[in-house]
């Protein structure tokens, strides 16, 4: 069964906040960053277990890929890949945002 990307509300809010912050200096680079992050996340459809296990969660189904300087954190639930949050690399992940029942 093919994998499907599901953007959580939390991840969409993160992406919006990142884009707004960058656009204060450059609308162009905000757009470029948005495209880079979404393209990186979409690669998970083909390679759902790429990236490393998130150290803060220590769960095999919770992985992260790096789109410098951001961490794209996802959780694999069946055939679905939930994009849980997008954080700056200097921030720590709070596992309480993981979808329940995964």
N, C-alpha and C positions, 0 to 999 in steps of 0.2 A: 504494500500500500504506500502511495506517495505521501511524503510529509507535507504539512501545511503550516505556514507561519501565522501565528495569532498574536497581534500586538495588544498587550494589556493596556488598560487606561493609564496605569502608572507609567509605563514605558512611553506612551504617546505624550503624556504630560512632561516627562523628562526631555523628550526630543523637542517639544515646543519651547521649553525653557532654555535649552541649549541654543536653539535657533534664534530666539529673541535676544539672548545675551550677545551672541556673536554679531547679530545684525546691528547692534548699537554702534559697532565699528565698521562693519562691512556687510551689506546685504548680499553681495556676491559670495563672500566666504561662508556666510550662513547657509546659502543655497548649496554650495559645494560640500559643506560638512553634512548637511541633511542627506544629500545624494550618496556620499561615502558611507554613512552609517546605515542607510536603508539597503544599499547594495551589499554591504558586508553581512547584514542580517539575512538577506534573501539567499545567500550562499548556503545557509543552513538547510534549505530544502534538499539540496543534493548531498550535503555532508552534515547530517544532524548531530553527530557526536564529535564534530571538530572542536578544537579549542580544548582548554583544560578544565578540569573539575574546579568549581569555585571553592577556594580554600575556606572561606567563611561558612559555607553550607556543608561541605564534605559529603555531598550526595552525587552518585554517578549520573543522575538525570539532570543535575544542575551544572551547566557549563557556561563558560564565557569565551568570547572572542574579542580580540583587541582591534579597535579601529582608532589608533592613537590620536589623541590622548584619552580616548573613551573605552570603557569596558561595556560590552553588550552582553548582558546576562540573560540566559534563557533556561527554560525547564522543558525537558522532553516528557510529554504525557501521551502515551500511545503513539499515534501517527502525527500528533500535533506538537509544534514547537512554540512555546509561549515565550515571547520576548518580555521579560519581567521588568527589567529596568536598564537604563543606560546611565552610567556614572563616569565622572572624571576618574582617571586612573589613580589619583591621590586619595580618593574616598574609599571607605570600607562599605561592603555590601551588608544589608540587614536582611537575613533570610526570612523574616516575617512577611515579606511581600510576595513570597512564592504562592502560586495558586493552590488552594486546598484540594486535597484528594489526589494529588499527583504523585 
